[in-house]
Amino acid sequence: MKAFLPRFRSQHGSRAIVYIENLDLARFDSPAYREQLEVWLRNKYRGRDLSAILAAGSVSMDFVLKLRSELWADVPLVFTIIERTEAERFKEIPNATGVILDFDAEGTLEAALRLCPDTQAIALVSGGNVYPSVEKRIRNAITQFASGRFQFVDLANLTMAEIKRRISRLPRNSIVYYDVLNRDAAGEVFRSTEALAEISALSNAPIFSDSYALLGFGMVGGSCVNFEILGTEVAQHVSTVIRKASASDVPVIRSASSRPLFDWREMQRWELSEKRLPPGSDLQFRPPTIWETHRQVVIVAAGAIVFQTGLIVVLGMERSRRRRVERAIRRLNAELERRVEERTAELKAANQELEAFSYSVSHDLQAPVRNISGFADLLRRKAGQLNEEASRYVATISQETERMSTMIHDLLSLSRISKSEIHKAPVEMSELVDKVRQKLGTNVNRAVEWRIGSLPAVQADRSLLEMVLVNLMDNALKYTRTRDKAEIEVSCQESAEADEIVFLVRDNGVGFDMKHVGKLFGVFQRLHSAKEFEGTGIGLANVQRIIHRHGGRVWAEADRERGATFFFSLPRSEQRAP
C-alpha cells in the first residue's frame, strides 16, 4: 500500500494525519497478544477524532469491528484486500464500504500452463496465510485445473525443511503455485519474499504466484495484484467516503489491479518462450538492448560513416590523382572503422557515461580531420591541374573541416569543464570584470558604454568564473555590433534574505524571441545564423555547466531588437571568506 499515502495526501494536503497500525497477527496470534493489542489501541485512540478507518484484510476487519462500538461507533469504515465471497459477510455493516480484491488464481494458472504446455503436476506451497479464503480459492482453482489432467502435489502447511526437500524432488514437468509462507508447520516465522527466495533456489520446477510483491524473488510471474494500483484505488475510495455523510452512501467496488507480470530472468532460467506469454504481459528485469544503452554511439558511428562516404565521392572525382587519393581514403576508412569498433566495444563492456563518450569521440576525431585538411591542402597546391568544379569542391572541404575542427575544439572544452576539478578561492568580482573588459576592449573599434555596478567578492574557481564573464561580455559586444552605441551593464542583485547572489550582464543589442529561450543553453544551439553573428553555439553551454558545478543557476530574458539580459547566481552559503 505504498501508493496509498502519496495519493491520499495529494487530495487532502501534506498536513493530513494518517495513523498506521501493523497488527502482525500473521506471526503473533495468541489470545494474550490480542488482549494486549486491544488494551493498547483503546488507550491510544480513546477520545481521538478520526475521519475514517481503513482495514486491510478480513483479520484486521474483524479486529476493528470488535472495538468499533467502544471506540469508533460513528467513524466510517473502509475495508480492502478482501475477496468477493468473504466480503458478503460485511455488506450489512452500517457506515461501511470497501474495495474488493479478487486474487486471480485462475489467470495465474492459465498463464503458467500456457508457458508450460507439457505440465503433468501442480504443487501448492502455502503456510500462515492471514487470508484463509485466498488460500482456499487457490486450492479450489488448482483442484479444478488438475482434475483428471494433472497430479496435485500439496506442500501447504509443512515445515520449511520438508518443503525444501520435496520441492527439489517434484515429478517431471511440474509447476509450483506459491501462495504465501509466513509460518510453517513448526511455528517458524518467515518473510514471504525471503522464504520464496530460499525455495526457488532449490526448486526443480518454475514457480508462479499472483502477488506483485514477490516478483524478483524467484517466481516466474502470473496474473499479479499490483499493490501500487490498489493503493491508488483505495486512497480514492477513502477520500470519497470522507466527503460523504456516510460510508454506506459509497458503493463497494472491485479492484482492477491485476496485471500479467513476469520476470525475464526466471523465463531464461526455465527456458520459457516469450511468444507464449499472455497478451498485454509486462516482462520486467529484461537487460536493455544495445540500441537502448548506446544509441548515441550508433548515431555518431552512422554519422562518421556517412561523412567518410561523402569524402570518398568528392575526392574520387579527381581522376588524375585517383590512386593516391584512394590509398589515403582506405587508410582513413580503416582508421575510422577501427576507432568506431574500439569505442563501441568499450562502451558495450563499461557502459560509459555520455560525458566520457563525448570527450573521447571529440578528441579522437581531431586526427582524421587534420588528415582531411592536409590532403585538401595538397590538392589546393595542385589547383592548376584541377578543373574549376574540382577546385570548388576542394575549397568546400577545407572550409568544412576548419569549421568541424572548431566545433570539436569547443566540444572538448565543454567536456573538460565537466571533468576538471574546481578550486574555490575568494575572487574580487569587480577586479575580474575589469580585467575581462580590458581584454575584450582591445579588439573593439566602436563606441561602447560600460556600466559596471558594485560587485561583491565571491568564493569560486577564478579561471572558470573568468570564462563565464568572457562568454557573456563577449556576447554582449557581438550582439550590439549593429548599434551606433553599445550599452553594456554588469551588475549584481543582492538581498540579505536571499540564499544566493545574482549577477547580470545586460546589453541593448538585437535580443531574441523568448519562445526560443529553451534552446539557448544547449550544445550547438544558435538563435542567429552564422552569417549574421559568428560562433559555434558552445559558449552558453559552457556558462551553464560552470555555474551549475558551482551550485548556481543561469537564465536569460530578452525582447527582439531591445537587447538581452543574462543572469547567473552563486549560493550565498559559499560566499563566506575562509
Order of alpha helices (4+ residues) and beta strands (2+ residues): alpha-alpha-beta-alpha-beta-alpha-beta-alpha-beta-alpha-beta-alpha-beta-alpha-beta-beta-alpha-beta-beta-alpha-beta-alpha-alpha-alpha-alpha-alpha-beta-alpha-beta-beta-alpha-beta-beta-alpha-beta-beta
